[in-house]
């Protein structure tokens, strides 16, 4: 982790299956398609 203090709640979207997750961080693993958190992009 890069040590950012930014803990805003965001909507994260899986770039593989478009699963949406709301929280301060993306899930460790997509519950729908199983990819890692790096595949989640925050929605502005
Ligand atoms: Zn997914």
mmCIF file of the protein (N, C-alpha, C, O) and its ligand, coordinates in Angstrom:
data_MODEL
# 
_entry.id   MODEL 
# 
loop_
_entity.id 
_entity.type 
_entity.pdbx_number_of_molecules 
1 polymer     1 
2 non-polymer 1 
# 
_entity_poly.entity_id                      1 
_entity_poly.type                           'polypeptide(L)' 
_entity_poly.nstd_linkage                   no 
_entity_poly.nstd_monomer                   no 
_entity_poly.pdbx_seq_one_letter_code       
;(UNK)(UNK)(UNK)(UNK)(UNK)(UNK)(UNK)(UNK)(UNK)(UNK)(UNK)(UNK)(UNK)(UNK)(UNK)(UNK)
(UNK)(UNK)(UNK)(UNK)(UNK)(UNK)(UNK)(UNK)(UNK)(UNK)(UNK)(UNK)(UNK)(UNK)(UNK)(UNK)
(UNK)(UNK)(UNK)(UNK)(UNK)(UNK)(UNK)(UNK)(UNK)(UNK)(UNK)(UNK)
;
_entity_poly.pdbx_seq_one_letter_code_can   XXXXXXXXXXXXXXXXXXXXXXXXXXXXXXXXXXXXXXXXXXXX 
_entity_poly.pdbx_strand_id                 A 
# 
loop_
_entity_poly_seq.entity_id 
_entity_poly_seq.num 
_entity_poly_seq.mon_id 
_entity_poly_seq.hetero 
1 1  UNK n 
1 2  UNK n 
1 3  UNK n 
1 4  UNK n 
1 5  UNK n 
1 6  UNK n 
1 7  UNK n 
1 8  UNK n 
1 9  UNK n 
1 10 UNK n 
1 11 UNK n 
1 12 UNK n 
1 13 UNK n 
1 14 UNK n 
1 15 UNK n 
1 16 UNK n 
1 17 UNK n 
1 18 UNK n 
1 19 UNK n 
1 20 UNK n 
1 21 UNK n 
1 22 UNK n 
1 23 UNK n 
1 24 UNK n 
1 25 UNK n 
1 26 UNK n 
1 27 UNK n 
1 28 UNK n 
1 29 UNK n 
1 30 UNK n 
1 31 UNK n 
1 32 UNK n 
1 33 UNK n 
1 34 UNK n 
1 35 UNK n 
1 36 UNK n 
1 37 UNK n 
1 38 UNK n 
1 39 UNK n 
1 40 UNK n 
1 41 UNK n 
1 42 UNK n 
1 43 UNK n 
1 44 UNK n 
# 
loop_
_struct_asym.id 
_struct_asym.entity_id 
A 1 
B 2 
# 
loop_
_chem_comp.id 
_chem_comp.type 
_chem_comp.mon_nstd_flag 
UNK 'L-peptide linking' . 
ZN  non-polymer         . 
# 
_pdbx_entity_nonpoly.entity_id   2 
_pdbx_entity_nonpoly.name        ? 
_pdbx_entity_nonpoly.comp_id     ZN 
# 
_pdbx_nonpoly_scheme.asym_id         B 
_pdbx_nonpoly_scheme.entity_id       2 
_pdbx_nonpoly_scheme.mon_id          ZN 
_pdbx_nonpoly_scheme.ndb_seq_num     1 
_pdbx_nonpoly_scheme.pdb_seq_num     101 
_pdbx_nonpoly_scheme.auth_seq_num    101 
_pdbx_nonpoly_scheme.pdb_mon_id      ZN 
_pdbx_nonpoly_scheme.auth_mon_id     ZN 
_pdbx_nonpoly_scheme.pdb_strand_id   A 
_pdbx_nonpoly_scheme.pdb_ins_code    . 
# 
loop_
_atom_site.group_PDB 
_atom_site.id 
_atom_site.type_symbol 
_atom_site.label_atom_id 
_atom_site.label_alt_id 
_atom_site.label_comp_id 
_atom_site.label_asym_id 
_atom_site.label_entity_id 
_atom_site.label_seq_id 
_atom_site.pdbx_PDB_ins_code 
_atom_site.Cartn_x 
_atom_site.Cartn_y 
_atom_site.Cartn_z 
_atom_site.occupancy 
_atom_site.B_iso_or_equiv 
_atom_site.pdbx_formal_charge 
_atom_site.auth_seq_id 
_atom_site.auth_comp_id 
_atom_site.auth_asym_id 
_atom_site.auth_atom_id 
_atom_site.pdbx_PDB_model_num 
ATOM   1   N  N  . UNK A 1 1  ? 0.829   -1.202  0.000   1.00 0.00 ? 1   UNK A N  1 
ATOM   2   C  CA . UNK A 1 1  ? 0.000   0.000   0.000   1.00 0.00 ? 1   UNK A CA 1 
ATOM   3   C  C  . UNK A 1 1  ? 0.868   1.259   0.000   1.00 0.00 ? 1   UNK A C  1 
ATOM   4   O  O  . UNK A 1 1  ? 1.971   1.263   0.546   1.00 0.00 ? 1   UNK A O  1 
ATOM   5   N  N  . UNK A 1 2  ? 0.372   2.297   -0.602  1.00 0.00 ? 2   UNK A N  1 
ATOM   6   C  CA . UNK A 1 2  ? 1.139   3.517   -0.773  1.00 0.00 ? 2   UNK A CA 1 
ATOM   7   C  C  . UNK A 1 2  ? 1.024   4.482   0.401   1.00 0.00 ? 2   UNK A C  1 
ATOM   8   O  O  . UNK A 1 2  ? 1.632   5.551   0.381   1.00 0.00 ? 2   UNK A O  1 
ATOM   9   N  N  . UNK A 1 3  ? 0.252   4.119   1.421   1.00 0.00 ? 3   UNK A N  1 
ATOM   10  C  CA . UNK A 1 3  ? 0.160   4.951   2.612   1.00 0.00 ? 3   UNK A CA 1 
ATOM   11  C  C  . UNK A 1 3  ? -0.654  6.216   2.438   1.00 0.00 ? 3   UNK A C  1 
ATOM   12  O  O  . UNK A 1 3  ? -0.379  7.224   3.089   1.00 0.00 ? 3   UNK A O  1 
ATOM   13  N  N  . UNK A 1 4  ? -1.627  6.180   1.592   1.00 0.00 ? 4   UNK A N  1 
ATOM   14  C  CA . UNK A 1 4  ? -2.485  7.346   1.415   1.00 0.00 ? 4   UNK A CA 1 
ATOM   15  C  C  . UNK A 1 4  ? -3.467  7.479   2.575   1.00 0.00 ? 4   UNK A C  1 
ATOM   16  O  O  . UNK A 1 4  ? -3.975  6.483   3.090   1.00 0.00 ? 4   UNK A O  1 
ATOM   17  N  N  . UNK A 1 5  ? -3.725  8.715   2.976   1.00 0.00 ? 5   UNK A N  1 
ATOM   18  C  CA . UNK A 1 5  ? -4.664  8.970   4.067   1.00 0.00 ? 5   UNK A CA 1 
ATOM   19  C  C  . UNK A 1 5  ? -6.082  9.187   3.535   1.00 0.00 ? 5   UNK A C  1 
ATOM   20  O  O  . UNK A 1 5  ? -7.008  9.426   4.311   1.00 0.00 ? 5   UNK A O  1 
ATOM   21  N  N  . UNK A 1 6  ? -6.246  9.105   2.253   1.00 0.00 ? 6   UNK A N  1 
ATOM   22  C  CA . UNK A 1 6  ? -7.539  9.357   1.633   1.00 0.00 ? 6   UNK A CA 1 
ATOM   23  C  C  . UNK A 1 6  ? -8.453  8.154   1.818   1.00 0.00 ? 6   UNK A C  1 
ATOM   24  O  O  . UNK A 1 6  ? -8.300  7.132   1.148   1.00 0.00 ? 6   UNK A O  1 
ATOM   25  N  N  . UNK A 1 7  ? -9.400  8.288   2.732   1.00 0.00 ? 7   UNK A N  1 
ATOM   26  C  CA . UNK A 1 7  ? -10.290 7.157   3.036   1.00 0.00 ? 7   UNK A CA 1 
ATOM   27  C  C  . UNK A 1 7  ? -11.742 7.467   2.679   1.00 0.00 ? 7   UNK A C  1 
ATOM   28  O  O  . UNK A 1 7  ? -12.669 7.095   3.399   1.00 0.00 ? 7   UNK A O  1 
ATOM   29  N  N  . UNK A 1 8  ? -11.914 8.138   1.581   1.00 0.00 ? 8   UNK A N  1 
ATOM   30  C  CA . UNK A 1 8  ? -13.273 8.431   1.123   1.00 0.00 ? 8   UNK A CA 1 
ATOM   31  C  C  . UNK A 1 8  ? -13.978 7.152   0.691   1.00 0.00 ? 8   UNK A C  1 
ATOM   32  O  O  . UNK A 1 8  ? -13.366 6.240   0.136   1.00 0.00 ? 8   UNK A O  1 
ATOM   33  N  N  . UNK A 1 9  ? -15.276 7.110   0.960   1.00 0.00 ? 9   UNK A N  1 
ATOM   34  C  CA . UNK A 1 9  ? -16.077 6.018   0.430   1.00 0.00 ? 9   UNK A CA 1 
ATOM   35  C  C  . UNK A 1 9  ? -16.334 6.278   -1.046  1.00 0.00 ? 9   UNK A C  1 
ATOM   36  O  O  . UNK A 1 9  ? -16.793 7.354   -1.430  1.00 0.00 ? 9   UNK A O  1 
ATOM   37  N  N  . UNK A 1 10 ? -16.037 5.297   -1.852  1.00 0.00 ? 10  UNK A N  1 
ATOM   38  C  CA . UNK A 1 10 ? -16.200 5.418   -3.296  1.00 0.00 ? 10  UNK A CA 1 
ATOM   39  C  C  . UNK A 1 10 ? -16.956 4.208   -3.820  1.00 0.00 ? 10  UNK A C  1 
ATOM   40  O  O  . UNK A 1 10 ? -17.115 3.197   -3.136  1.00 0.00 ? 10  UNK A O  1 
ATOM   41  N  N  . UNK A 1 11 ? -17.413 4.348   -5.050  1.00 0.00 ? 11  UNK A N  1 
ATOM   42  C  CA . UNK A 1 11 ? -17.944 3.193   -5.752  1.00 0.00 ? 11  UNK A CA 1 
ATOM   43  C  C  . UNK A 1 11 ? -16.828 2.651   -6.631  1.00 0.00 ? 11  UNK A C  1 
ATOM   44  O  O  . UNK A 1 11 ? -16.212 3.390   -7.399  1.00 0.00 ? 11  UNK A O  1 
ATOM   45  N  N  . UNK A 1 12 ? -16.577 1.364   -6.512  1.00 0.00 ? 12  UNK A N  1 
ATOM   46  C  CA . UNK A 1 12 ? -15.529 0.697   -7.291  1.00 0.00 ? 12  UNK A CA 1 
ATOM   47  C  C  . UNK A 1 12 ? -16.190 -0.228  -8.295  1.00 0.00 ? 12  UNK A C  1 
ATOM   48  O  O  . UNK A 1 12 ? -17.131 -0.947  -7.960  1.00 0.00 ? 12  UNK A O  1 
ATOM   49  N  N  . UNK A 1 13 ? -15.708 -0.210  -9.505  1.00 0.00 ? 13  UNK A N  1 
ATOM   50  C  CA . UNK A 1 13 ? -16.277 -1.073  -10.528 1.00 0.00 ? 13  UNK A CA 1 
ATOM   51  C  C  . UNK A 1 13 ? -15.218 -2.029  -11.043 1.00 0.00 ? 13  UNK A C  1 
ATOM   52  O  O  . UNK A 1 13 ? -14.113 -1.619  -11.400 1.00 0.00 ? 13  UNK A O  1 
ATOM   53  N  N  . UNK A 1 14 ? -15.561 -3.291  -11.078 1.00 0.00 ? 14  UNK A N  1 
ATOM   54  C  CA . UNK A 1 14 ? -14.669 -4.303  -11.642 1.00 0.00 ? 14  UNK A CA 1 
ATOM   55  C  C  . UNK A 1 14 ? -14.579 -4.087  -13.146 1.00 0.00 ? 14  UNK A C  1 
ATOM   56  O  O  . UNK A 1 14 ? -15.597 -4.074  -13.838 1.00 0.00 ? 14  UNK A O  1 
ATOM   57  N  N  . UNK A 1 15 ? -13.372 -3.917  -13.646 1.00 0.00 ? 15  UNK A N  1 
ATOM   58  C  CA . UNK A 1 15 ? -13.201 -3.661  -15.079 1.00 0.00 ? 15  UNK A CA 1 
ATOM   59  C  C  . UNK A 1 15 ? -13.415 -4.905  -15.920 1.00 0.00 ? 15  UNK A C  1 
ATOM   60  O  O  . UNK A 1 15 ? -13.498 -4.828  -17.146 1.00 0.00 ? 15  UNK A O  1 
ATOM   61  N  N  . UNK A 1 16 ? -13.506 -6.058  -15.258 1.00 0.00 ? 16  UNK A N  1 
ATOM   62  C  CA . UNK A 1 16 ? -13.709 -7.312  -15.995 1.00 0.00 ? 16  UNK A CA 1 
ATOM   63  C  C  . UNK A 1 16 ? -15.196 -7.622  -16.142 1.00 0.00 ? 16  UNK A C  1 
ATOM   64  O  O  . UNK A 1 16 ? -15.661 -7.920  -17.242 1.00 0.00 ? 16  UNK A O  1 
ATOM   65  N  N  . UNK A 1 17 ? -15.962 -7.552  -15.018 1.00 0.00 ? 17  UNK A N  1 
ATOM   66  C  CA . UNK A 1 17 ? -17.365 -7.981  -15.072 1.00 0.00 ? 17  UNK A CA 1 
ATOM   67  C  C  . UNK A 1 17 ? -18.352 -6.877  -14.696 1.00 0.00 ? 17  UNK A C  1 
ATOM   68  O  O  . UNK A 1 17 ? -19.562 -7.099  -14.716 1.00 0.00 ? 17  UNK A O  1 
ATOM   69  N  N  . UNK A 1 18 ? -17.842 -5.677  -14.351 1.00 0.00 ? 18  UNK A N  1 
ATOM   70  C  CA . UNK A 1 18 ? -18.676 -4.530  -13.992 1.00 0.00 ? 18  UNK A CA 1 
ATOM   71  C  C  . UNK A 1 18 ? -19.409 -4.677  -12.658 1.00 0.00 ? 18  UNK A C  1 
ATOM   72  O  O  . UNK A 1 18 ? -20.372 -3.956  -12.396 1.00 0.00 ? 18  UNK A O  1 
ATOM   73  N  N  . UNK A 1 19 ? -18.962 -5.599  -11.824 1.00 0.00 ? 19  UNK A N  1 
ATOM   74  C  CA . UNK A 1 19 ? -19.489 -5.694  -10.453 1.00 0.00 ? 19  UNK A CA 1 
ATOM   75  C  C  . UNK A 1 19 ? -19.186 -4.399  -9.711  1.00 0.00 ? 19  UNK A C  1 
ATOM   76  O  O  . UNK A 1 19 ? -18.082 -3.866  -9.826  1.00 0.00 ? 19  UNK A O  1 
ATOM   77  N  N  . UNK A 1 20 ? -20.158 -3.883  -8.946  1.00 0.00 ? 20  UNK A N  1 
ATOM   78  C  CA . UNK A 1 20 ? -19.949 -2.637  -8.213  1.00 0.00 ? 20  UNK A CA 1 
ATOM   79  C  C  . UNK A 1 20 ? -19.829 -2.900  -6.723  1.00 0.00 ? 20  UNK A C  1 
ATOM   80  O  O  . UNK A 1 20 ? -20.585 -3.683  -6.148  1.00 0.00 ? 20  UNK A O  1 
ATOM   81  N  N  . UNK A 1 21 ? -18.852 -2.220  -6.105  1.00 0.00 ? 21  UNK A N  1 
ATOM   82  C  CA . UNK A 1 21 ? -18.593 -2.348  -4.674  1.00 0.00 ? 21  UNK A CA 1 
ATOM   83  C  C  . UNK A 1 21 ? -18.463 -0.943  -4.101  1.00 0.00 ? 21  UNK A C  1 
ATOM   84  O  O  . UNK A 1 21 ? -17.756 -0.105  -4.660  1.00 0.00 ? 21  UNK A O  1 
ATOM   85  N  N  . UNK A 1 22 ? -19.151 -0.683  -2.976  1.00 0.00 ? 22  UNK A N  1 
ATOM   86  C  CA . UNK A 1 22 ? -19.060 0.622   -2.330  1.00 0.00 ? 22  UNK A CA 1 
ATOM   87  C  C  . UNK A 1 22 ? -18.257 0.483   -1.047  1.00 0.00 ? 22  UNK A C  1 
ATOM   88  O  O  . UNK A 1 22 ? -18.556 -0.367  -0.209  1.00 0.00 ? 22  UNK A O  1 
ATOM   89  N  N  . UNK A 1 23 ? -17.227 1.326   -0.896  1.00 0.00 ? 23  UNK A N  1 
ATOM   90  C  CA . UNK A 1 23 ? -16.407 1.278   0.299   1.00 0.00 ? 23  UNK A CA 1 
ATOM   91  C  C  . UNK A 1 23 ? -15.178 2.152   0.135   1.00 0.00 ? 23  UNK A C  1 
ATOM   92  O  O  . UNK A 1 23 ? -14.981 2.783   -0.903  1.00 0.00 ? 23  UNK A O  1 
ATOM   93  N  N  . UNK A 1 24 ? -14.344 2.180   1.185   1.00 0.00 ? 24  UNK A N  1 
ATOM   94  C  CA . UNK A 1 24 ? -13.133 2.998   1.126   1.00 0.00 ? 24  UNK A CA 1 
ATOM   95  C  C  . UNK A 1 24 ? -12.049 2.350   0.274   1.00 0.00 ? 24  UNK A C  1 
ATOM   96  O  O  . UNK A 1 24 ? -11.144 3.028   -0.212  1.00 0.00 ? 24  UNK A O  1 
ATOM   97  N  N  . UNK A 1 25 ? -12.143 1.057   0.099   1.00 0.00 ? 25  UNK A N  1 
ATOM   98  C  CA . UNK A 1 25 ? -11.164 0.327   -0.697  1.00 0.00 ? 25  UNK A CA 1 
ATOM   99  C  C  . UNK A 1 25 ? -11.878 -0.701  -1.564  1.00 0.00 ? 25  UNK A C  1 
ATOM   100 O  O  . UNK A 1 25 ? -12.988 -1.123  -1.239  1.00 0.00 ? 25  UNK A O  1 
ATOM   101 N  N  . UNK A 1 26 ? -11.260 -1.100  -2.647  1.00 0.00 ? 26  UNK A N  1 
ATOM   102 C  CA . UNK A 1 26 ? -11.866 -2.174  -3.442  1.00 0.00 ? 26  UNK A CA 1 
ATOM   103 C  C  . UNK A 1 26 ? -11.770 -3.498  -2.690  1.00 0.00 ? 26  UNK A C  1 
ATOM   104 O  O  . UNK A 1 26 ? -10.895 -3.659  -1.840  1.00 0.00 ? 26  UNK A O  1 
ATOM   105 N  N  . UNK A 1 27 ? -12.646 -4.440  -2.987  1.00 0.00 ? 27  UNK A N  1 
ATOM   106 C  CA . UNK A 1 27 ? -12.539 -5.754  -2.352  1.00 0.00 ? 27  UNK A CA 1 
ATOM   107 C  C  . UNK A 1 27 ? -11.247 -6.442  -2.766  1.00 0.00 ? 27  UNK A C  1 
ATOM   108 O  O  . UNK A 1 27 ? -10.731 -6.191  -3.855  1.00 0.00 ? 27  UNK A O  1 
ATOM   109 N  N  . UNK A 1 28 ? -10.723 -7.303  -1.908  1.00 0.00 ? 28  UNK A N  1 
ATOM   110 C  CA . UNK A 1 28 ? -9.478  -8.004  -2.237  1.00 0.00 ? 28  UNK A CA 1 
ATOM   111 C  C  . UNK A 1 28 ? -9.642  -8.865  -3.480  1.00 0.00 ? 28  UNK A C  1 
ATOM   112 O  O  . UNK A 1 28 ? -8.704  -9.084  -4.246  1.00 0.00 ? 28  UNK A O  1 
ATOM   113 N  N  . UNK A 1 29 ? -10.864 -9.344  -3.651  1.00 0.00 ? 29  UNK A N  1 
ATOM   114 C  CA . UNK A 1 29 ? -11.148 -10.235 -4.772  1.00 0.00 ? 29  UNK A CA 1 
ATOM   115 C  C  . UNK A 1 29 ? -12.576 -9.979  -5.214  1.00 0.00 ? 29  UNK A C  1 
ATOM   116 O  O  . UNK A 1 29 ? -13.467 -9.828  -4.379  1.00 0.00 ? 29  UNK A O  1 
ATOM   117 N  N  . UNK A 1 30 ? -12.799 -9.930  -6.502  1.00 0.00 ? 30  UNK A N  1 
ATOM   118 C  CA . UNK A 1 30 ? -14.154 -9.715  -7.000  1.00 0.00 ? 30  UNK A CA 1 
ATOM   119 C  C  . UNK A 1 30 ? -15.016 -10.930 -6.676  1.00 0.00 ? 30  UNK A C  1 
ATOM   120 O  O  . UNK A 1 30 ? -14.663 -12.047 -7.054  1.00 0.00 ? 30  UNK A O  1 
ATOM   121 N  N  . UNK A 1 31 ? -16.152 -10.734 -5.976  1.00 0.00 ? 31  UNK A N  1 
ATOM   122 C  CA . UNK A 1 31 ? -17.003 -11.867 -5.615  1.00 0.00 ? 31  UNK A CA 1 
ATOM   123 C  C  . UNK A 1 31 ? -17.729 -12.475 -6.816  1.00 0.00 ? 31  UNK A C  1 
ATOM   124 O  O  . UNK A 1 31 ? -18.261 -13.583 -6.742  1.00 0.00 ? 31  UNK A O  1 
ATOM   125 N  N  . UNK A 1 32 ? -17.738 -11.740 -7.907  1.00 0.00 ? 32  UNK A N  1 
ATOM   126 C  CA . UNK A 1 32 ? -18.458 -12.216 -9.081  1.00 0.00 ? 32  UNK A CA 1 
ATOM   127 C  C  . UNK A 1 32 ? -17.562 -12.966 -10.070 1.00 0.00 ? 32  UNK A C  1 
ATOM   128 O  O  . UNK A 1 32 ? -17.918 -14.047 -10.538 1.00 0.00 ? 32  UNK A O  1 
ATOM   129 N  N  . UNK A 1 33 ? -16.400 -12.391 -10.386 1.00 0.00 ? 33  UNK A N  1 
ATOM   130 C  CA . UNK A 1 33 ? -15.549 -13.037 -11.387 1.00 0.00 ? 33  UNK A CA 1 
ATOM   131 C  C  . UNK A 1 33 ? -14.195 -13.482 -10.819 1.00 0.00 ? 33  UNK A C  1 
ATOM   132 O  O  . UNK A 1 33 ? -13.447 -14.198 -11.484 1.00 0.00 ? 33  UNK A O  1 
ATOM   133 N  N  . UNK A 1 34 ? -13.880 -13.052 -9.573  1.00 0.00 ? 34  UNK A N  1 
ATOM   134 C  CA . UNK A 1 34 ? -12.711 -13.586 -8.894  1.00 0.00 ? 34  UNK A CA 1 
ATOM   135 C  C  . UNK A 1 34 ? -11.378 -12.909 -9.165  1.00 0.00 ? 34  UNK A C  1 
ATOM   136 O  O  . UNK A 1 34 ? -10.342 -13.396 -8.712  1.00 0.00 ? 34  UNK A O  1 
ATOM   137 N  N  . UNK A 1 35 ? -11.381 -11.785 -9.902  1.00 0.00 ? 35  UNK A N  1 
ATOM   138 C  CA . UNK A 1 35 ? -10.109 -11.104 -10.154 1.00 0.00 ? 35  UNK A CA 1 
ATOM   139 C  C  . UNK A 1 35 ? -9.662  -10.314 -8.918  1.00 0.00 ? 35  UNK A C  1 
ATOM   140 O  O  . UNK A 1 35 ? -10.457 -10.070 -8.010  1.00 0.00 ? 35  UNK A O  1 
ATOM   141 N  N  . UNK A 1 36 ? -8.408  -9.924  -8.893  1.00 0.00 ? 36  UNK A N  1 
ATOM   142 C  CA . UNK A 1 36 ? -7.859  -9.197  -7.756  1.00 0.00 ? 36  UNK A CA 1 
ATOM   143 C  C  . UNK A 1 36 ? -8.271  -7.731  -7.764  1.00 0.00 ? 36  UNK A C  1 
ATOM   144 O  O  . UNK A 1 36 ? -8.798  -7.229  -8.758  1.00 0.00 ? 36  UNK A O  1 
ATOM   145 N  N  . UNK A 1 37 ? -8.024  -7.043  -6.639  1.00 0.00 ? 37  UNK A N  1 
ATOM   146 C  CA . UNK A 1 37 ? -8.485  -5.659  -6.447  1.00 0.00 ? 37  UNK A CA 1 
ATOM   147 C  C  . UNK A 1 37 ? -7.902  -4.670  -7.458  1.00 0.00 ? 37  UNK A C  1 
ATOM   148 O  O  . UNK A 1 37 ? -8.485  -3.608  -7.678  1.00 0.00 ? 37  UNK A O  1 
ATOM   149 N  N  . UNK A 1 38 ? -6.773  -4.994  -8.071  1.00 0.00 ? 38  UNK A N  1 
ATOM   150 C  CA . UNK A 1 38 ? -6.183  -4.076  -9.059  1.00 0.00 ? 38  UNK A CA 1 
ATOM   151 C  C  . UNK A 1 38 ? -7.082  -3.875  -10.273 1.00 0.00 ? 38  UNK A C  1 
ATOM   152 O  O  . UNK A 1 38 ? -6.901  -2.923  -11.032 1.00 0.00 ? 38  UNK A O  1 
ATOM   153 N  N  . UNK A 1 39 ? -8.046  -4.764  -10.457 1.00 0.00 ? 39  UNK A N  1 
ATOM   154 C  CA . UNK A 1 39 ? -8.969  -4.630  -11.588 1.00 0.00 ? 39  UNK A CA 1 
ATOM   155 C  C  . UNK A 1 39 ? -10.145 -3.715  -11.282 1.00 0.00 ? 39  UNK A C  1 
ATOM   156 O  O  . UNK A 1 39 ? -10.970 -3.456  -12.158 1.00 0.00 ? 39  UNK A O  1 
ATOM   157 N  N  . UNK A 1 40 ? -10.233 -3.215  -10.033 1.00 0.00 ? 40  UNK A N  1 
ATOM   158 C  CA . UNK A 1 40 ? -11.312 -2.311  -9.669  1.00 0.00 ? 40  UNK A CA 1 
ATOM   159 C  C  . UNK A 1 40 ? -10.900 -0.869  -9.889  1.00 0.00 ? 40  UNK A C  1 
ATOM   160 O  O  . UNK A 1 40 ? -9.822  -0.452  -9.466  1.00 0.00 ? 40  UNK A O  1 
ATOM   161 N  N  . UNK A 1 41 ? -11.763 -0.107  -10.552 1.00 0.00 ? 41  UNK A N  1 
ATOM   162 C  CA . UNK A 1 41 ? -11.514 1.308   -10.774 1.00 0.00 ? 41  UNK A CA 1 
ATOM   163 C  C  . UNK A 1 41 ? -12.538 2.131   -9.985  1.00 0.00 ? 41  UNK A C  1 
ATOM   164 O  O  . UNK A 1 41 ? -13.725 1.808   -9.991  1.00 0.00 ? 41  UNK A O  1 
ATOM   165 N  N  . UNK A 1 42 ? -12.079 3.208   -9.298  1.00 0.00 ? 42  UNK A N  1 
ATOM   166 C  CA . UNK A 1 42 ? -13.023 4.071   -8.583  1.00 0.00 ? 42  UNK A CA 1 
ATOM   167 C  C  . UNK A 1 42 ? -13.822 4.920   -9.560  1.00 0.00 ? 42  UNK A C  1 
ATOM   168 O  O  . UNK A 1 42 ? -13.307 5.369   -10.585 1.00 0.00 ? 42  UNK A O  1 
ATOM   169 N  N  . UNK A 1 43 ? -15.087 5.131   -9.225  1.00 0.00 ? 43  UNK A N  1 
ATOM   170 C  CA . UNK A 1 43 ? -15.936 5.983   -10.053 1.00 0.00 ? 43  UNK A CA 1 
ATOM   171 C  C  . UNK A 1 43 ? -15.868 7.397   -9.501  1.00 0.00 ? 43  UNK A C  1 
ATOM   172 O  O  . UNK A 1 43 ? -16.008 7.592   -8.294  1.00 0.00 ? 43  UNK A O  1 
ATOM   173 N  N  . UNK A 1 44 ? -15.661 8.371   -10.346 1.00 0.00 ? 44  UNK A N  1 
ATOM   174 C  CA . UNK A 1 44 ? -15.575 9.772   -9.910  1.00 0.00 ? 44  UNK A CA 1 
ATOM   175 C  C  . UNK A 1 44 ? -16.935 10.287  -9.511  1.00 0.00 ? 44  UNK A C  1 
ATOM   176 O  O  . UNK A 1 44 ? -17.065 11.446  -9.116  1.00 0.00 ? 44  UNK A O  1 
HETATM 177 ZN ZN . ZN  B 2 .  ? -15.375 -8.882  -11.484 1.00 0.00 ? 101 ZN  A ZN 1 
# 
